[in-house]
C-alpha cells in the first residue's frame, strides 16, 4: 500500500502504518464518492477534516481486489 508517497509492504509494515495513522491526528472522514472502474479496480473518495497540516483534504483510495482481498491500495489527494 502507498500513502503520502511512502510504500508499505507486508502485514507488519501495514499494521505499523495503521497504528501510526490512527493515532497521529484526530479527524473526521466522510465517503463522498465511490466507483468501480473495472471488475477488480475501485476508487473511493473521502473528505477528511481534522488537526493535520492543512486541516482539510479530499483523498482518493484507489484499490484492486484479488480473491476478495485488497491486493493493492494507493491513497493520494
N, C-alpha and C positions, 0 to 999 in steps of 0.2 A: 504494500500500500504506500501511497505517496501523499504527503500533507506538508504544506508550507515549504515546498521544494526539497523535502527530505524523503528518502525512500526507506521503508522499514520492511525487512524480510524475516519470515519465520514467526512462530507463535510467541516466543519470548519477547522479541523486539516489538511486535504489535501490542502485546499486553503492556509493556512499559509505556508505549505511546498513549494507549488508552488511559492508563493511570495518571500520566502527566497531564494530558489534555483535559481530563475530567476535573482535576484539582487546581490547575494553574490559574483559571479565570472563572468568574461567575457570569453566566449568560443565559438568555432565553433563546430558544430555537423554534422556528415555525417552518413547516414544509410549505413552500409556495408553488411548486410545480414538480411534476413527475412525468416522465415519458419513457417508453420503450423504443429504442432506436432500431433494434432488430431482435431476432429471437433470443439472444443471450446478452445484449447490452442495454443498459438503462442509465438515465440521468435524473437525479433528484436535486432540486434547488431548494436550499434552506436559507432563511433570513435569520441572522443572529444579531442580538443586541446585548451588550454587556460591558464589563470593565477591562476588556482587552484593548490594546492600542487601536485607536480609530473609533471604537465603540459600536460600530455598525458595519455589517458586511453581508453580502449575499454569496454563498458558497455553492458550487456545483459539485455534487458527489457523482462521479462517473464510475460505474462498476459493471463488471461482467460476471456471469454465473457459469459454473460448470458443475454438473451433478447436484444442482440445487444449493451450491455453496458459492460464496463470493470468491472468485479466482483473482480478481484484480480490482483495486479501488484507488481512484485519484481524486483528491479534494483540492479544489482551486477556485479562486474568485471568478 
